[in-house]
Amino acid sequence: MAIGFDKFLGADDDALILRSRRSELLASNLANADTPGYKAKDIDFKAAMENAMGVGSDFNKGALKMSTTNKAHIQMNQQNFSTEIMYRNPYQPSLDGNTVDTGVEKTEFSKNSIYYSASLRFLSGKFQSLNKAIKGQ
């Protein structure tokens, strides 16, 4: 009985991709902490994961799939995450219009990196169990 790679990995690979994208946004916020007029950005991780897992609207449940004109075309699982970028509301707005609060951004970056490491460990464990199954241990 064949099992799909997507089913085997579950949501951990999607979480890893989303955590990586969120790290880029948070790092960008920290890099632009002194840029006048810069608006701090973030994504709603929960909503993006729900989208990636197919929870919610008909679009997310696969009602809209990539069409092919020939059966020899490669069928793809599109990882089209809805990572809508949102702007963070500042606790204390600055006079130059910058909304980056370095304390908040550092905290969010640290939490995100911990979650990223956890997702990586889950994936590593799944690959180790797959390796054991292949070797027959």
N, C-alpha and C positions, 0 to 999 in steps of 0.2 A: 504494500500500500504506500503510495507516494504522498509525501507531505510537502506543501509549498514552502518555499523559503520565507515568504512573507508571514505565513502562519507560524512558522517556527520562531521567527524573531519577535513576533508580536508588535507591541508599540514601542519597544525600547529603541529601535533604530530611528523611528520618527522623533522620539524624544531627544535623541542625541543630536539630530540635525537642527531641531528647533532650539535646543540649548546653545548650540554653536552660533546660530544666527542672533540669538539674544545677547550672547557674549560680545559679538561684534558691535551691536547697538550700544550696549553699556560702555564698552571701551571707547567708542566714539564720543559718547557723552562726557566721559572723563577727560578725553583729549581736548575737548572744546569747552572746558569749564570756564575759561577766561575769554572766550570769543563773544564779543557783544552781539546781542540779538539771537544767539543760538538757543534753540528750543530742545530740551531733553526729550529723547524718544525711547519708546519701549514697545513690547508686544504683549498681548494677553496670552500667556502660555497656555492656559486652560482652554480657551476658545480655539487656539491654533491646534492643540492636540485633539480636541473633539472633531475638528475639521479633518485632520489627518486620519483619524480612526473611523470616519464616516458617520459620526453622530450628528443628528440635527436635520438640516433641510434635505430636500430631494437631490440637490446637487451633490451634497456630501455623501449620500447613500449610493452614489454611482448611477443616477438616472442619466447623467450626461457623460458618455464615454467617448474616447477618441475613436473616430470612425476610420475604417480601412476600405480600400477599394479592391484589394486582392487578398485572398486568404494566406498568401505567402508573406504578407507584411508582418512585421514583428509586433506582437501585442505588448503594450507597455503598461506598467502600473505607474501612473503619473503621480509623482509626489508633489502635487500642486497645493502646498500649504497656504492657507489664508493667513499670512502673517501681516495682518493689517497693522501698520505702524501708527502708534498713538503717541500723543504728546503728554508728558507728565505735568501735572499741575504743581507749581512750586509752593512750598510752605511759606517762603518769604521771598517774594519777587525782588530781583535786583534792579537798580536804576538803569542799567544798560540793556535790559530786556532779556538777559540770559536767564534761563530757568533751571540750570544745572545746579543741584545741591550735591556737592561732592560726598558728603556723609551718606546720603541716601544712595547715591550711585555706587559707592564702594561697598555698602552693605548688600545691595542687590547683586552686584558682580560676584561677591563672595558666596552668597547663597546659590547663585546660578552655577558657579564653578563646583560647588559641593554636589549639586544635583546632576551636573554633567558627569562628574566622576562616578556617581552612583549608577547612572545609566550605562556608562562604559563598563563598569564592573558586572552589571547584569548581562550585557552582551558578551563579555568575556566568558562568563560562566556558561552561557548557552553554547558558545563555540567549543568550550572545553568538554561539555557533555556530548556534543555532536562528534567531537574527535574520539571520545571514549566509545561511543556507539559504533563508529566506523571501524575502530581497532578491535572491537569486541571485548572490551574490558568490563 
